Amino acid sequence: MQPERALFIVLIIVAAVGGAFFFLRAEATRDAALDAELSEAEMAERLAEDERRARGTAARGASGTIALDAALRSRLAELGFSVPDAIPDTDAIIFGRVVTDASTEGEEEAVTAPVGGATIVAKRMGDDGIADDHGENLAVAREDGWFLGTVARSWSWQLEVGGVGYTSETAKVTRADLAQGLHDAGVFKLRKRAGILVTVTTGNASLGEDVRPVEGMEIAVHAGDPESPVATGATDAKGHVTLEGVPTGDLTFAGTLESYAAFEEKKQISQDGQEVAFNVDMVGRLKVRVRTPGGAPLKVFAVALNFQHNTYQYRAPLFTDVTTDDPDGWFVIEGIKAGKQSLYATAQGWAMHHESPVVIKAGETTELSVSLPHGFRVRGRVVAKSSGQPIPGAIVFSERDLIPSTVDTNGREGFSPSARAIKCDAAGNFELEDLTEGVHQLSAMHPEFATKTRRAVKVGKDGVPEVVIKLPLGATLKGHVYDPDGQPLAGGQVFVINIMDAKNMKKKVPLMATTDDEGAYEIKHIPAGFMGIVMSAPRAVASDSAGEYQMKNSTFRDGGVVTIDFGDRSEGAVVQGRVVDGEGKPVLGVTVMLMDASALSGGGIPDFHQGAVDSKGEYRIKGVPEGDYMVQFARTSKGSDFAGTGRLTVPASGVLRKDFTLTGGPVGGIVKSRETGKGVNSGEVTILQNGAFAGHLILGPNGTYEFPFVPAGTYVIAARADEHVTGTAIGVVVEDGVGAEVPPIVLDPGGRIVGEIKDRNGGPVGSARVVLQDAQGKPLPAWAMPSLADGRFSAESVPVGQYEVTAEKAGMVFEAVPATVTKGGSVRVIIREKP
C-alpha cells in the first residue's frame, strides 16, 4: 500500500472517529441555545409536525412485507432462482439477462449468446437524477447470462452492466418500477470489444466532487518513443476510446486536452480487450503579480498553491519559483486544479502573504495582484532539555507562516524553499527572518529529539525577540502487528497522530514506521501528550477479521516507552457472534466496531477494535481488553460511514459470544443548500437519540445519506457542510423494519470569524470569553467560546450577516469590533482591551 493512500485513509478515520465527538460537544451547546428560543408550545408543535411527516412516510410500508407477483416468481423458478412469496417492503428484487449484441457478431444466433460473469453494479440516484459515484455490487451473471439481486425499494437506481472484453451498458430503475417488489430489468446487450478500452474521467469522489467522463481527450500510446505512437484516438461522450493494434507489454499512455491536466502514465497490457482508466483534474491558469508594500513589482518571488477541501487527504502544494521579465511583474502559472485554492506568496526580504480563497476556473485565467508586508526577525538557540547542550542542525520554523504539507515530522528535511524554516548552526543558534508581524508559535525539530513548540513569541517593530527552545528526548512507541491467525504481519504501517490538533494534521506528515518481517515496529522521539496510533494493514489482509485499519490511543511522557500491539494477542477476551436481520439472514458488508464507552462518556477519543462479518454473518474480534463498549456497525463499502449502535460489557479473558439482530430500518434523506436548492457536495451527518451519539457518516456527492440500520425510536439528525450553517431535523420517528425518510435538511450559507484578543500592551489574552452579537445587539450564545493561550479564536459555521465581536474577562474591558460574514468567507478581527 502506498504511504500517501494509507495516510489519507488514516486521517479520514481520525476525522470520522474523533471529529464526530468534537462535533457532538460543540453542537450540543448550539442545539440547546436554539431550543431555548422556542416556547414549550412551539417546540411541542414542531415535534408533532416532524412526527406526522415521519409517520406519513413510514405508513407506506406498515404491513412489513410485500407479496410478489406469482407469474414472475414462477418464471424465475423455471430459471432456477428461488424467490419467496413475500419480501420486506423495504426491499425489491431486480433480475435480467446479459447477452452479446448480434450487430457486432454478424450472426443472428449471437443475440442469445450469454455473457457469463458479467458484473451488475447498482448506483443510487438522487432527486436530481444523478447517480452516486460509488455503487453496490448487485449481482454477477450466471453462465447462462441471467442475474438476480436485491436493492432498497425507497430509491431509484442506475444499473451498470459490463464484462471483461465487452462494452458496458446502463439502465435506470425508478422507485415506480420497484413498487411491486419484483422488477424485470430486461436484456442487456453488450458488444465484444477488440483493442484496448481507455476511459478518462475527471473529479475526485474523496473530495466530494462528481466524477464525470472527459470527452475529446487525445490519447496516444507509445513503447518508449513519444514521436512514434503505436495507437492514437480521442475519447467520446462517455470518456471512452478503443485503441486497436496495441501490443502487450509495458506501454506509456499520454493524454492532452485544453482545460485538463495532461498525463503520461505507464500501464502493463497483457491481453486484447483490457481496460485502462485515468482520472485527470480540470485546470486553469493564474496570472499573478507580487509587489512590495510600496507597490513596486518584484521580479523574483515564489508562489505556493494548496487546494482547499474538507477532507484530510495528504496533498502536496504546487510550488512555483518565479523569475519574470515582465516590466509590471506579471507571471502566468499553468495547470492549476480548478476550484478554491489557498495562495502563499513569498520573496527574499519580505514577509509571506496568504490569500484564500483564490478561485481557479477551468480553461480560464484568474488575475491576482498581491503585496507582501514588511518582514520581521526572531533569533534564538536550540538546546537539549536534559543537558542544555546545543543541537546543531535542528530545524526551526513558524507554525503561523507554515505552508500546509511542507513539514515532515519524522525529522527529514521536507521543506520547500517557500517554507519559513532555517537550520541551526554548529552552536545551535538560529535567526529566522521575514516573518509576519504578530504572535508566532516557533517549533524546533531534530531526528534525535522530539519536536518542541515555543508558544506566544511576539514578532514585530518592538525589537528582535530572543528565545531558547529546549528539545526533549521524547517517548518511544514499539510493538508488534499480527494477522488474524496470530502470525507476524510484515509491511503494516503505524502512524502517530496528534488527534487533538486536527487543524495542523493537514500540514504535517505524521510520525510513522513500517513493520518488519517479525511484525515489529518502533517509533522514537514522540512528543509528550495524548496521541492517536493507527495501524494500516497491507491490502492482502484488508478483507479478513483483522480489518484494514485499527486505532488506539495513549498518553506519552518524555523518556517513557509505550508498547502497543495490534492484531491477535494472548491477553484480553475474544468477542464473536453473528449479525443477522429480522428474518435471521446474515447482514453482509458490515464491520462490527467496539469503541471504549468510558472514553466516549468523557468526551474523549476512544480505542476501537473491529471485525468484519463474513458470508455466514459471523464475526470474531480478538484481544479486546476488559470494559464497557459501544457497538457500532460500519458498512465496509463506505469506510467512514457508521450505522446502528448497541452496548456490550467485555470480561477480562475468555470468549464472549454476542449475536446482534439488526431489526431497525433505513433512515435517509438529502442535505441541500438553500442558496442553490441542490444537494451539498461535501459534509457530514450525525444521528442522536436522547442527546446521545447514535451514528455518523460522510455525505454522498449529491448530498444524500442513509443509515441502514436504525432501531425504532425518535431521533435528531444534524448535518453540517463547508460554507454553511449546521442544520437539524428534529423528531424523526423510526418504526421497526420500516425506517424513515427524513425531510430535506436545508442549510443556510455561512462563514467563519477568526481573530485574536490582545491586552492594552499588545500581548495575547487567553481564556477570555468571545461573544458574538447580531445586528440588533442580541448575544448569540451558540457561538460563544474561550480564547486559546495565545489569544486566538475561531467561530465556525456562522450565518451570513453583520455582527459585532467582543470579549469578556474578569478585570478587563474590550472594544467591540464589527465583522461581516460572507458565504464561505473568513473574516479576521483583532479585539483589543480598552485603555
N, C-alpha and C positions, 0 to 999 in steps of 0.2 A: 504494500500500500504506500502511495506517495505521501510524504510528510505533510504537504500542503492540503491534500484531501482529508487526511486524518485530523489535522488541526482544525479545519473547517467544521467537521462533524463534532469534534470535541467541544468547540466553542458554542455550537448550536445546542449541545446537551447542557452545557453550563447555563446558557441563556434560558433554555426551556425549564430546567430544574430549578435553578436559582432565581431567574427572572420572575417566575410565576409567584414566588413567595414574597419577593420585594414588591411586586405588583399588588398583591393582596393587601399588604400592610399599608401601602400608600392609598389604595382605592377605598379601604375601609373607612378612613378618615373622611375622604371626599363623599362617599355614599351617605355617611351619617349627616354630613353638612347639607347635602341635597335633600335628604329625607326630612331634616329639621325644618325646611322651608315649606313643607306641606302640612296642612292641618290633618287631624286624625280622620275627619270625614273625607278629605281629598285623597288621602292615602288609601282608605278603605275602598273608595270608588275606583281608584287606579288599579288596585289589586284585583278587584272584582271584574273590571273590564278586561284585564290581561288574562284572568282565569276563563272568562267567557270565550275569548278569542282562541285560547289554547284548547279548551274543551270542544269548541266548534270544529277545530281541525282534527282533533282526535276522534270525534264521533263517526267519522267516515269508516273507521275500522273497528267499531265497537264489538262486533261479533267475534273478533280474534282470528278467524280463518276465512278463506275464500275457496269456494268449490270450483274445481277446474272443469273445463269443457270435456265431456265424455268422448266425443268424436276425436278430438285432438289427442286425448290420452290413449285411446285405442290405436290411433295411428302411430304414436310413439312406442307403444308396447310392441307393435309389429316390427319396429326398427330395433328393438332390443333395449329400449330405455324403460326404466322402472320409475313411474311417476305416481305419487299418491293421489287420493281422491280430492284432498284439500291441502292447502299450504297456509302458513301465517299470512294475514292480509298485509303485512309489511313487505312481503317478498313477491317476486314474479319470476317465471321461468321463460327463458328465451332459447329457441332452438332454430336450427337451419342447416344448410349444407354448403360445402365448399368444393367447387369443381373447376376444371380448366376451361378456358374460353376457346371455342372452336375457331373463331376468326383468326387465331394465330397458329392453329394446327393444320388447317387445310383439310380436316377430316370431320365429317358431321358427328361421328360417334364420339369425338373428343369432348363434346358438350357434357357428357356424363362421366368423364374420367375424373375420379375423386382426387382431391389433394389431401392425402392423409398427413397428419402432423401440422397442418396449418394452425396458426395461433389466432385466437379471437380475444381482443382487448376491449374492455368497456370503459369509456371515459364519461364521467358525469358532466352534464351540461347545465350551465347557469341560465338564469332568466333571459340573458342576452343572446342565448343560442350558441355561446362559445364553450367548447369543451375544455375540461381541465387538461393541463399538460401531462399529468401522470394518470394512468388508468389502472384498472384491475384486470388480472388475467382471468377472463370469464371461462374459457374452455380451450382445449386442444382437440382439433378434429380427429375422429377415428379414421381408420384406414379406408372406410367407405365414404369419408368426407363429411359425415353427419357430426353435429356438436350440440351440446345442451349445457346450459349454465343458469345460475340464479343471480338476480340483481335486486336492489331495493326498488320497490314499486313506486315510491314517492318522488322519484327523479326521472328526468329524461336522460337518455344515454346515446352516445355515439359509439358504434361498433367499428373497430378497425381490424380487418382480416388480411393476413398475409402469410407467406410461406417462403422458405429458402428457395431461391431461384425463380420466384414469381413476383409479379407486381402486387400491390396492396389495394384493397377496396374498402370504402367506408359506407355506413348506412346509419341513419338516425332512427331511434326508437323513442317515441314520446310517452309521456305519462298516460295519455289516452290509449295508446297501443297496449299498455300493460294493465289496463283497468280490469281485465278478466283473469289476470294472474298467469296466463299462458299465451305466449306470442310466437308466431311463426315469422322469423326474420327473412325467410326466403332463401334463394340460391345466390351465392357469391361466386362470380366467375372471375378467376384470376388468370392473367396471361403469363405464359412462360417467358422468362427474361433471358436473353443472350447478352453477354457482356457484363460489365461491372456497373451496378447501380450506385450513383453518387447522390447523396442527399445533403443539402445545405440549409441550415436554419439559423435564425437569429433570436436572441432573447435568452435570458438566464432564469430558469424557474426558481433556483435557490435564492435569487434576489427579488422574487415576486413579479418577474416580468413574464409576459406572454411569449411563448415560443412559436415563431411563425416561419413559414418557408421563405426562402430567398429566391426570387425569380430573376433570371438574366445574368447570373454569375458565370463568367467564363472559366472553365475548368481545363487544365492541361496536366497530362501525366507524362513523366519522363523517368528514365532509368539512370540519371546522373548528369545528363546534358540538357539544361533548360532550352537550348536552341533546337533540340531535336525531340520534340514530344512524340510519344507513341500513340496518343489519342487526345482529342480535344472535343469540347462541346459546351453548351450553355444550359443552365437549369431552367425548367419550365415553371408554371404557376404553382406547382406543388413542391418546388425546390428540388426536383429530381432531374437527373440526366443519366442516360445509359450509354456507356462508352464501350464500343466493341473493339476487338483486336488487342485487348490489354493482356500482356504476358503475365505469367506468375513470377513471384519474387518480391524483393524489396523495391518499391516504387515511390516516387515523390509526386504528391498531388498538390497543385497550386491553383488558387482561385483569386480572381480580381473582379471588382465591380465598384463603380463610383458610389460613395456614401457607405461603403462597408470596408471593414478591415481586411486587407489582403492576407492570405495564409499560404504556407508552404509546409507540408507535413508528410512524413513517410508512413506508408502502410504496407503490411505484408499481405500480398494477394496470393491465395492458394488455389482458387477454383473459379471457373466461369459461373456467373450468376451471383457472385459475392456482393454484399452490400457494404459500403463505407459511408460514414456520416461525419459532417463537420458543422461546428457551430461558430458563427462569427458575430462580432459586435458591429452595430451600426455606429459610424464615426462621423465626426465633424472636425472643424478647424478652429483654432483660437489665434486671433491676431492680437498680440499683446505688446504693450509698451510699459517699461518700468522707468520711473523718474525719481529724482531727488526731491526732498521736501520743497525746494525752490522751483521745481518744475523742469529742471534740465534733464533731457533724456540720457539714460545710461546705455552704453554700447555693449557692456559685458555684464551679464546677470544670469541667474538660474531660476527656473520655474519648476515647481512640483505640483502635479495634479492628482488628487485622490478621489476616486469615485465614491459618491455617497450612497449608502444603503443601510437598511436597518437590521441586517444580519451580521454575524460575527465572522464572515468569511475573510480569510487572510488574502489580501490583495495588495501587492506592492505598488506604490505610487509611480506615476510616469514622470521621470526626471528629464529635464532638457537644460543643458548648459548652452547659453546663447551668446554668440558674438555677432552683432549686426552692423552692417554698413549703412543702414537707412539713416538719413540725416535727422529724422524725427524719432528714431529709436524703435520703430515697429519691427516685429518679427512674427512669422506665421508658424504655428506648431500643427502638424498634420496628424491624422489618425487617432483622435481623442474619442473615447467611448461616449456616445450620445447620452445625455442625462445631466443630472446635477453633479457638479464637481466642486471639490474644495481646492482653492488655489493658494499656494505658498510661493511668494517671490522673495528672493534674497540677492544681495550683491555685497562685495567686499567693502567694508567701511560703513554699512548701513544695517539697520535692524530689519527683521523679517516683516513682511506684510501678509496677512491672511485674509482671504475674501471667500465668503461662502453664502449662498450657492452661486456658482458660475454655471449657467445653463448652456450646454452644448447641444445644438440641433443637428440631426443627421444631414449631411450634404451641404451644410451651411457654415458660414464663417461668423463667429462671435468676436466682437471687438471689445477690448478691455484695456484701459489705461490705469495704472496704479502708481502710487507714490510711496516710497519707502521712508519710514520715520528715522530719526536720529537714533543711533545705537549707543549702548552703554556697556560698561565692563564690570566684571566681578573677578577677583583673584582669590587664591587660597592654596590649600595644601591638603593632600590625601594621605592619611596615615593608617596604620593598623591599630584597631581598637585595643588589642591586648598588650602591644608593646610600645605603641607610639612611633614606631619606625616608619619612614616614608615608603610609599608604594609607587615606584617608578612604573610608567606605562599604564596607570589607571586612566580610564576614560571618564570624563566629566561632561555632563550635558544638562540642559534646562528642560524640565518637563513642559514648561509653558510654551517654549519655542520649538517643541519637538514635532516633526512631521510624522504622521502615522506610518507604522510598519518600517521604521528606519533603525530600530534598536533591536539587537539580538542579545537577550539577557543570558544566553549561555556563555557570554564572555568573548565571543568572536567579534571582530571589527566589522560590524554590519552596517556602518554608517554611509550615507550618501554624502557627497560634497556639500549638499544643502543643509544638512543637519547641523544644529548648533552644538557641536561637540569638540572636545580637544583632549589630547593625550598628555598626561603629566610628564614632566622632565625627570631626570635622574634623582632629583631631590624631592620628588613628589609634588612639585609646585605646578600650578596651572593659572592661566589667565584667559577667561572666556570673554570674547568680545562680541560686539554687535547684537546685544540683547535688547529686547523691547523694554520700555520703561514700565515698572510695576513690580509686583511681588512674584518672585520665582521660587520654584522648587528645584534645587540642584541635586542631581543624582550622580553617584560615582560607582563604577563597577570595574572588576578585575577578575580574570579567570580563577584566581586562587582565593577569592573572598566573595562574601555575599554583597549584593547591591545595597547601598545605603542612600537614603534621601534626606537632605537637609531642607527643612521647610521654612517658608516665610523669610526669604532673603530679598530685601528691598533693593532694587536696582534703579538708579536714576541720576538726577542732577546733583544730589547732595554728596557726591563723592563715590569712590570706588570701595565697595564693601570687601572685607577680607574674611574668609570663612575657613574653617577646618572641618573636613569630613572624615570621620573615623569609620573605617570599614570593619565590620565583624567577620569572624571566620564563617559564620552561618551554620546551618544544620545540614545533616546528611539524611537522605532517604534511600533505603535499599529494600530489596525483597525479591520475590520470585513470582513468575506468572505461569500458571498451569492450565492445561486444556481440560475438557470435561472428564477425561479418563485419568486425570492426575499426573499426566506426563508434562515435563517442562515444555514451555511454549517459546520457541525462538522467533525473533522478528516482531514481537509485540512492542508497541511504543507507549511509554509512560510520560505523562505531562504533569507539571506542577503549575497551577494557575492561581493567581490572586483573585478569587471569586468575589471578594469584597470590593474590587476596583474594576467594575465592568467597563467603565469608560476607557481606561488605559489598556484593557486586554486587547483592544483592536490596534494598539500602537506598537506592541512589543511581541516578539517571538518568545513563547514561554520556555522555561527550563524543561528539558526533555532528555530521555535516554531510550535506547533500544535494547531489548533483552537478548542475551547471548544464547548459545546452544543449550545451556543449562537452565534457561529461563530466568536467569538472574539479571538484575539491573541495579544501578547506583547513580544517584544524583547528588552532587555535593554543592555546598555554598548556597543553601536556600535561605532567603531572608526570614527572620523571625516573624511569626504571625500565623493567622488562620488561612490555610490554603486548601484548594481542591486538588485531588490527584485522580487523573482519568487515565484508564488503560484502554488502548485501541488495539484490538486483536487483528492479526492478518485476516484477509478475506477468506482464507481457506476454512476458517472456523466460524465464519460470521453467522451461519445458519444453525449452529448447534446450541446446546443449552448454556454454554458459557456466555453467549451474547457477544456481539462485536465490540461493545463498549461497556465499561464498568466505571463507576465513580465512587470514590471515598473521599474523606477529608480528615485533616489532622492539624493540630496546633504545633508549630515548630519553634524551638528555642535555640538560641545561639549556642553552638558547641554540642548540641544534642544529636542523637541518632534515632530515627524513626524507622521501624520495619513494617512494611505493608505488603502482604501477598495478595495476589488476585487468582481466582480460579478455585480449583479443588484444594481444600485444606483439611487437616485432620481435626482441628478444633471447630467448634460451632455445630449447629444442627443442620440436618437436611430437610428442606421443605419440598414436598412433592404432592402431586394430586392431579386432578382432571378439571378442565374448563369446558362446560357444555352450555347449550342454550336451554330454553324452557322445554324442548322436546327430547332432551338428553343427547342431542347431537354435538359432536366436537365443534368448538369455535376455533376456526383456523386463522392464521395470520395475526396472532396476538402474542405479545410477550407479557409475562407476569412480572411485575416490579414490586419489590418490598422496600419501602422507604421508612427510615428511622422516625417513628412518631414523636419521640421526645425532642428531636431537633426541630421537627415541624411545629410542635406546640410552642417552642421558644422562639419561633420566627427565624430559625437558622436554616442552613443548607444541609440536607440530610445525606448520609451514606445511602446508597441503594444497591440492591442485589437483584439480579434478573434471570429469568429462564424462559426460553421460547416454548410455545405449545406445539407439539408435533402433530402428525396426521391423525393420531388417535385421541387427540385432545389432552395428552399427558404433558406435564412439565416437571422439572426437577431442578432445584436450586441448592447448591452445596455451600457449606461453610458460612452459614448465617448465624451471627452472634445472638446471644440471648437478649430478648427485649420485645417491646411492642412496636408493631409496624403498621403503616398504612399500605394497603394493597391497591395498586393501580394496574390497569390493563391497557397496554400501549399497542396500537396497531403497528406491526413491524414494517408494513409497506409505507408508512408515513413518518417513521423515525421519531419525530419530536411530538407527535400527537398523543394526548393522554385521554383515556375514556374509562369511566367507571371506577368506583372505589370500594374498599372494604377494610376490615380491621383483622389483625392477627397477632397472637402472642406466641413467641418462639421460645422453646426451652433451651437450656444450656447445651444439650447434646441430644443425640438420638435422631429418630426420623419422625417428623410431624407430617401427617397426611391431611391436606386441606383441599377439598373439592369446592369449586365455585360454579354456581348456576347463574348465568347472566340472563335474567328474565326481564330486564328493562327493555326499553325501546330506544330507537334513534332520536336524537334531538339535533336539529339542524336548521339552517337558515342562511341569510346573507347579511353582510355588513356593507352599507352603502355610504357614499359621500353625499351630503345634502347639496353640495355645490355642483356636482356633476350628475347626480342621480344614478351613478353606476357603482358597481362593487369596487371596494378599495383594493389596490394591487398588493398591499402587504399589511400585515398586522397580526393581532393575536386575540384569542377569545378565552375567557376564564368562566367556569361554571361554579357557582357556590350554592350551598344549601344550609340554611340557618346560620349564615355567616362563615361557614367552614368551606375550605377548598375542596372541590369535587372533581376538577379536571381542567386541563389546559391544552390548547392546540394552536398551531400556526394556521392563519387563514390561507385558503387557496388563492391562486392568482386572480380569480374573478370575485373574490370576497365571500365565497361560500365556505361553509364549515359543517361538520356533522360529528357529534359524539355518538358512536354506535351503540353503546350500552349504558343507559342511564336508568337507575332504579326509579320506581314510581315515587312521586313526591312533587314538591313545589320548589322551584329553583330561581336564581337570579343569573342572568347571562350578562357579562361585562365584556365589552370589546374596545380595543384601542388600536390606533394606527398612527404612523408618522403624519405630521402636519394636520392632525385632527384632535378634537377633544374626546375623551373617553365617553362612551355611551352605554346604556344598560337596557335590558328587557327584564322587567320585574314580574314575578308571579307566573312563571312558566310552569304549567301543570303537565306532568308526565304520567301517563297511565301505563300500567304493566303490559308489556307486549305490544304497545301501540306507539309510545314515544310522543313527540310533539314537533310541530313545525313552528318555529319561532318567528313572530312578525319581524320584518326587516329592522335591523338596528341602524339608525341613520346618525352619522357622525358629523358634527359641525366642524368647519375649518378652525384650525388653531395653530399656535406657535409656541415660543418659549421666551422667558425673560431670564437672562443670566447677568451676574454682576458681582460687585464687591462692596463690602462695608468697611469704611475707614474712620478712624478717630480723628480728632482735630489736628493731630500731628502727621496724618497720612499713614498711620500704621493700621494693620488689619484688625478687625474686631470679630472674634469668634463667639459662637454660642449666642448670638443675637437672634431675635425672632423677626423674620422677614414677613411683612404684611402687605398684601395687595388690596387695593380699593378700586371699585369700579368708578365710572364717570359720575355717579351720584354720591360718591363718598362712602358707599357701603362696603365694609370689610368682607373679604372672601376667605373664610377660614379653611376651605378645602385646599388652598394654595399657600397656607402659612407653613413656614419651615425654619429650622435653625441654620445659621451660617456655619461654615466649616472653620477650622482653626486659623486658616489663612484669610478668612473674611469672605470667601467665595460662596455663592449660592446659585441654584438653577431651579426655576419653576417651569415644569414641563406641561404640555397639553393645556395651555391657557387659551380660552376662547379669543377669537379675533375681536379687537376693540381698543378703547382708550383706558389707561389705568394710571394710578399713582402708586409708587412703591416706596415704602419706608421701613424702618426697623425699630424694634423696641428692646431695651436692655436697661436693667436697674442702674440708676445714676447717670444715664446718658440720654440725650435728646437728639434725634436725627431729622434731617431735612426729608421732605417728600419729593420724589423725582418722577416726572411724567414718563410714560412708556406706551408706545403704540405697537400692538401685536398684530402682525400680518400672517396670512396663511403660509405655513412652512418657514416663517422668518424667525430670526433670533435677534432680539433687541438687547443691547448691553447697557447697563446702568451702573453708576457709582453712587452709593449712598454715603454721605459724609455726616459726621457729628457736627451739630451746630456749635458755633463758637461760644 
